[in-house]
């Protein structure tokens, strides 16, 4: 699978609009898990692989995607979220809160 880029076709969109590129990357297997595991600080590749319960090939592919997106970076301490990655996590936390409210409403309607 190619690394999604702005202005180029991605899954679900031929336009490559920013939201579609982001949704393509986040919809890939393991991408959200990588972000989740990095939320509290940097992890080495091995520690991240263990935390994500994945194989090296899949993890490398997701890290490549997330680095291209600008949400993850690699430095001396291992892999970590960038400022943009932390901002994305705040947005995802808001989405989680919304989904919990939605689920409560859906359950009460049943």
Residue frames as a rotation matrix with the C-alpha (Angstrom) as fourth column:
UNK 1
0.584 0.812 0.000 0.00
0.812 -0.584 0.000 0.00
0.000 0.000 -1.000 0.00
UNK 2
-0.175 -0.642 0.746 1.35
0.597 -0.672 -0.438 3.43
0.783 0.369 0.501 -0.92
UNK 3
-0.591 -0.054 -0.805 1.90
0.716 -0.496 -0.492 6.16
-0.372 -0.867 0.332 1.63
UNK 4
0.431 0.841 0.326 -1.02
0.902 -0.401 -0.159 8.60
-0.003 0.363 -0.932 1.23
UNK 5
-0.732 -0.640 -0.234 -0.13
0.617 -0.768 0.170 12.10
-0.289 -0.020 0.957 0.08
UNK 6
-0.025 0.701 -0.713 -2.14
0.101 -0.707 -0.700 15.28
-0.995 -0.089 -0.053 -0.28
UNK 7
0.051 0.159 -0.986 -3.57
-0.817 -0.561 -0.132 15.82
-0.574 0.812 0.101 -3.73
UNK 8
-0.749 -0.290 -0.596 -3.14
-0.591 0.699 0.403 12.18
0.300 0.653 -0.695 -4.75
UNK 9
0.232 0.913 -0.336 -5.92
-0.583 0.407 0.703 9.59
0.778 0.033 0.627 -4.80
UNK 10
-0.817 -0.345 0.462 -6.41
-0.576 0.451 -0.682 7.64
0.027 -0.823 -0.567 -1.57
UNK 11
-0.802 0.578 -0.154 -8.86
0.572 0.816 0.083 4.94
0.174 -0.021 -0.985 -0.50
UNK 12
-0.040 0.931 -0.363 -12.34
0.914 -0.112 -0.390 6.37
-0.403 -0.347 -0.847 -0.83
UNK 13
0.662 0.250 -0.706 -11.32
0.069 -0.959 -0.275 9.55
-0.746 0.134 -0.652 -2.64
UNK 14
0.413 -0.523 0.746 -9.81
0.908 0.175 -0.380 10.49
0.068 0.834 0.547 -5.95
UNK 15
0.826 0.012 0.563 -9.21
0.104 -0.986 -0.131 14.07
0.554 0.167 -0.816 -4.81
UNK 16
-0.097 -0.887 -0.451 -6.62
0.775 0.218 -0.594 13.50
0.625 -0.407 0.666 -2.10
UNK 17
0.370 0.298 0.880 -8.24
-0.249 -0.881 0.402 16.14
0.895 -0.368 -0.252 0.10
UNK 18
-0.509 -0.709 0.488 -6.63
-0.631 -0.079 -0.772 16.49
0.586 -0.700 -0.408 3.55
UNK 19
0.014 0.570 0.821 -9.47
-0.944 0.279 -0.177 14.85
-0.330 -0.773 0.542 5.49
UNK 20
0.890 0.346 -0.298 -9.49
-0.441 0.820 -0.364 11.87
0.118 0.455 0.883 3.12
UNK 21
0.092 -0.939 -0.331 -5.71
-0.291 0.293 -0.911 11.41
0.952 0.180 -0.246 3.41
UNK 22
-0.557 -0.276 0.784 -5.92
-0.803 -0.064 -0.593 11.49
0.214 -0.959 -0.185 7.21
UNK 23
0.371 0.781 0.502 -8.86
-0.840 0.513 -0.176 9.07
-0.395 -0.357 0.847 7.30
UNK 24
0.716 -0.201 -0.669 -7.02
-0.345 0.731 -0.589 6.72
0.607 0.652 0.454 4.95
UNK 25
-0.359 -0.933 -0.034 -3.95
-0.370 0.176 -0.912 6.64
0.857 -0.315 -0.408 7.22
UNK 26
-0.534 0.168 0.829 -5.96
-0.842 -0.009 -0.540 6.32
-0.083 -0.986 0.146 10.44
UNK 27
0.549 0.835 0.036 -8.09
-0.814 0.544 -0.203 3.57
-0.189 0.082 0.979 8.91
UNK 28
0.153 -0.574 -0.805 -5.10
-0.526 0.642 -0.558 1.37
0.837 0.508 -0.204 8.22
UNK 29
0.764 0.197 -0.614 -4.65
0.266 0.771 0.578 -1.65
0.588 -0.605 0.537 10.47
UNK 30
0.254 -0.657 -0.710 -2.77
0.961 0.254 0.109 -0.72
0.109 -0.710 0.696 13.62
UNK 31
-0.306 -0.431 0.849 -2.40
0.432 -0.857 -0.279 3.02
0.848 0.282 0.449 12.98
UNK 32
0.438 0.545 0.715 -4.65
-0.397 -0.596 0.698 4.12
0.806 -0.590 -0.044 15.84
UNK 33
0.908 -0.144 -0.394 -3.01
0.391 0.628 0.673 1.56
0.150 -0.765 0.626 18.14
UNK 34
-0.083 -0.990 0.113 0.44
0.891 -0.124 -0.437 3.05
0.447 0.065 0.892 17.42
UNK 35
-0.232 0.058 0.971 -0.81
-0.098 -0.995 0.035 6.53
0.968 -0.087 0.237 18.25
UNK 36
0.775 0.614 0.153 -2.48
-0.248 0.071 0.966 5.23
0.582 -0.786 0.207 21.41
UNK 37
0.695 -0.547 -0.467 0.66
0.707 0.640 0.301 3.47
0.134 -0.539 0.831 22.63
UNK 38
-0.347 -0.875 0.338 2.76
0.785 -0.468 -0.406 6.61
0.513 0.125 0.849 22.08
UNK 39
0.475 0.682 0.556 0.36
0.303 -0.720 0.624 8.88
0.826 -0.128 -0.549 23.97
UNK 40
0.982 -0.055 -0.180 2.38
0.166 -0.197 0.966 8.78
-0.089 -0.979 -0.185 27.21
UNK 41
0.424 -0.879 -0.219 5.83
-0.621 -0.458 0.636 9.18
-0.659 -0.134 -0.740 25.71
UNK 42
0.099 -0.484 -0.870 8.46
-0.967 0.158 -0.198 7.70
0.233 0.861 -0.453 23.43
UNK 43
0.650 0.033 0.759 8.95
-0.281 0.938 0.201 3.98
-0.706 -0.344 0.620 22.88
UNK 44
-0.555 -0.820 -0.139 11.70
-0.554 0.240 0.797 2.04
-0.620 0.519 -0.588 21.16
UNK 45
-0.314 0.417 -0.853 10.72
-0.844 0.288 0.452 -0.02
0.434 0.862 0.261 18.15
UNK 46
-0.731 -0.023 -0.682 10.76
0.119 0.980 -0.161 -3.24
0.672 -0.199 -0.714 20.17
UNK 47
-0.873 0.427 -0.234 8.72
0.210 -0.103 -0.972 -1.76
-0.439 -0.898 0.001 23.02
UNK 48
-0.390 0.744 -0.543 6.22
-0.811 -0.556 -0.180 -0.32
-0.436 0.370 0.820 20.54
UNK 49
-0.458 0.174 -0.871 6.00
-0.576 0.689 0.441 -3.64
0.677 0.704 -0.215 18.69
UNK 50
-0.865 0.107 -0.489 5.30
0.396 0.745 -0.537 -5.44
0.307 -0.659 -0.687 21.97
UNK 51
-0.746 0.596 -0.298 2.75
-0.087 -0.531 -0.843 -2.84
-0.660 -0.603 0.448 23.11
UNK 52
-0.238 0.650 -0.721 0.93
-0.943 -0.333 0.011 -2.97
-0.233 0.683 0.693 19.75
UNK 53
-0.041 0.162 0.986 1.09
-0.158 0.973 -0.167 -6.77
-0.987 -0.163 -0.015 19.61
UNK 54
0.893 0.303 -0.332 2.09
-0.337 -0.037 -0.941 -6.69
-0.297 0.952 0.069 15.96
UNK 55
0.531 -0.732 0.427 4.83
0.773 0.625 0.109 -7.93
-0.346 0.272 0.898 13.68
UNK 56
-0.261 -0.758 -0.598 7.82
0.407 -0.648 0.644 -5.82
-0.875 -0.075 0.477 12.56
UNK 57
-0.792 -0.053 0.608 6.63
0.609 -0.138 0.781 -5.49
0.043 0.989 0.141 8.95
UNK 58
0.206 0.954 0.217 3.20
0.845 -0.286 0.453 -4.16
0.494 0.090 -0.865 9.87
UNK 59
0.531 -0.052 -0.846 4.65
0.641 -0.628 0.441 -1.80
-0.554 -0.776 -0.301 12.46
UNK 60
-0.582 -0.805 -0.115 7.21
0.480 -0.454 0.750 -0.45
-0.656 0.382 0.651 10.00
UNK 61
-0.531 0.460 0.711 4.45
0.729 -0.179 0.661 0.20
0.431 0.870 -0.240 7.45
UNK 62
0.564 0.805 -0.185 2.29
0.780 -0.444 0.441 2.08
0.273 -0.393 -0.878 9.99
UNK 63
0.232 -0.561 -0.795 5.25
0.566 -0.586 0.579 4.09
-0.791 -0.584 0.182 11.27
UNK 64
-0.768 -0.490 0.412 6.09
0.600 -0.328 0.730 5.09
-0.222 0.808 0.546 7.71
UNK 65
-0.083 0.843 0.532 2.51
0.760 -0.291 0.581 6.26
0.644 0.452 -0.617 7.15
UNK 66
0.731 0.429 -0.531 2.35
0.683 -0.478 0.553 8.14
-0.017 -0.766 -0.642 10.45
UNK 67
-0.192 -0.858 -0.476 5.76
0.601 -0.487 0.634 9.75
-0.776 -0.164 0.609 9.89
UNK 68
-0.731 -0.017 0.682 4.62
0.644 -0.346 0.682 10.90
0.224 0.938 0.264 6.44
UNK 69
0.326 0.932 0.156 1.49
0.720 -0.352 0.598 12.32
0.613 -0.083 -0.786 8.06
UNK 70
-0.308 -0.560 0.769 3.74
-0.090 -0.787 -0.610 14.24
0.947 -0.257 0.193 10.47
UNK 71
0.630 0.649 0.426 2.24
-0.505 -0.074 0.860 12.74
0.589 -0.757 0.282 13.62
UNK 72
0.908 -0.409 0.087 5.14
0.218 0.640 0.737 10.49
-0.357 -0.650 0.670 14.65
UNK 73
0.577 -0.812 -0.089 8.88
-0.650 -0.390 -0.652 11.09
0.495 0.434 -0.753 14.63
UNK 74
0.798 -0.440 -0.413 11.91
0.550 0.811 0.199 8.96
0.247 -0.386 0.889 15.47
UNK 75
0.478 -0.721 0.502 14.77
-0.595 -0.686 -0.419 10.34
0.646 -0.098 -0.757 17.54
UNK 76
-0.540 -0.840 -0.051 17.26
-0.517 0.379 -0.767 9.16
0.664 -0.388 -0.639 20.19
UNK 77
-0.615 0.350 0.707 14.47
-0.688 0.200 -0.697 8.23
-0.385 -0.915 0.118 22.61
UNK 78
-0.683 0.402 0.610 12.64
0.491 0.871 -0.024 6.11
-0.541 0.283 -0.792 20.06
UNK 79
-0.563 0.606 0.562 9.35
0.515 -0.275 0.812 6.88
0.646 0.747 -0.157 18.38
UNK 80
-0.635 0.385 -0.670 7.20
0.524 -0.422 -0.740 9.68
-0.568 -0.821 0.066 19.78
UNK 81
0.406 0.836 0.370 4.24
0.905 -0.310 -0.292 11.84
-0.129 0.453 -0.882 18.89
UNK 82
-0.697 -0.499 0.515 4.95
0.586 -0.811 0.007 15.21
0.414 0.307 0.857 17.33
UNK 83
-0.847 0.452 -0.278 3.04
-0.167 -0.725 -0.669 18.32
-0.504 -0.520 0.690 18.36
UNK 84
-0.426 0.696 -0.578 0.71
-0.855 -0.100 0.509 17.51
0.296 0.711 0.637 15.48
UNK 85
-0.499 0.180 -0.848 0.35
0.113 0.983 0.142 13.96
0.859 -0.025 -0.511 16.81
UNK 86
-0.867 0.185 -0.463 -0.59
0.467 -0.021 -0.884 15.24
-0.174 -0.982 -0.068 20.26
UNK 87
-0.673 0.643 -0.365 -3.12
-0.642 -0.753 -0.143 17.58
-0.367 0.138 0.920 18.66
UNK 88
-0.381 0.509 -0.772 -4.59
-0.559 0.538 0.631 14.65
0.736 0.672 0.080 16.73
UNK 89
-0.707 0.087 -0.701 -4.85
0.489 0.777 -0.397 12.62
0.511 -0.624 -0.592 19.96
UNK 90
-0.849 0.445 -0.284 -6.83
-0.036 -0.586 -0.810 15.47
-0.527 -0.677 0.513 21.58
UNK 91
-0.423 0.699 -0.577 -9.17
-0.904 -0.278 0.326 15.43
0.067 0.659 0.749 18.59
UNK 92
-0.427 0.227 -0.876 -9.53
-0.143 0.939 0.313 11.65
0.893 0.259 -0.368 18.83
UNK 93
-0.911 0.124 -0.393 -10.28
0.411 0.223 -0.884 11.97
-0.022 -0.967 -0.254 22.55
UNK 94
-0.617 0.731 -0.292 -13.14
-0.616 -0.679 -0.400 14.32
-0.491 -0.067 0.869 21.65
UNK 95
-0.271 0.485 -0.831 -14.36
-0.762 0.420 0.494 11.74
0.588 0.767 0.256 19.14
UNK 96
-0.736 -0.025 -0.676 -14.21
0.291 0.890 -0.350 9.07
0.611 -0.454 -0.648 21.84
UNK 97
-0.875 0.444 -0.195 -16.31
0.022 -0.365 -0.931 11.25
-0.484 -0.818 0.309 24.18
UNK 98
-0.367 0.757 -0.541 -18.83
-0.923 -0.370 0.107 11.79
-0.119 0.538 0.834 21.41
UNK 99
-0.403 0.192 -0.895 -19.00
-0.409 0.837 0.363 8.07
0.819 0.512 -0.259 20.67
UNK 100
-0.908 0.074 -0.413 -19.66
0.388 0.522 -0.759 7.27
0.159 -0.849 -0.503 24.34
UNK 101
-0.639 0.724 -0.260 -22.52
-0.406 -0.604 -0.686 9.78
-0.654 -0.333 0.680 24.42
UNK 102
-0.282 0.495 -0.822 -23.84
-0.918 0.109 0.381 8.33
0.278 0.862 0.424 21.17
UNK 103
-0.675 -0.041 -0.736 -23.62
-0.012 0.999 -0.044 4.77
0.737 -0.021 -0.675 22.53
UNK 104
-0.915 0.363 -0.177 -25.50
0.197 0.018 -0.980 5.74
-0.353 -0.931 -0.088 25.69
UNK 105
-0.371 0.801 -0.470 -28.26
-0.754 -0.555 -0.351 7.30
-0.542 0.224 0.810 23.60
UNK 106
-0.336 0.198 -0.921 -28.39
-0.747 0.539 0.389 4.33
0.573 0.819 -0.034 21.24
UNK 107
-0.873 -0.026 -0.487 -28.67
0.221 0.869 -0.443 1.90
0.434 -0.494 -0.753 24.14
UNK 108
-0.772 0.613 -0.168 -31.45
-0.023 -0.291 -0.956 3.89
-0.635 -0.735 0.239 25.82
UNK 109
-0.261 0.678 -0.687 -33.43
-0.943 -0.332 0.031 3.87
-0.207 0.656 0.726 22.55
UNK 110
-0.728 -0.094 -0.679 -33.28
-0.376 0.883 0.281 0.05
0.574 0.460 -0.678 22.34
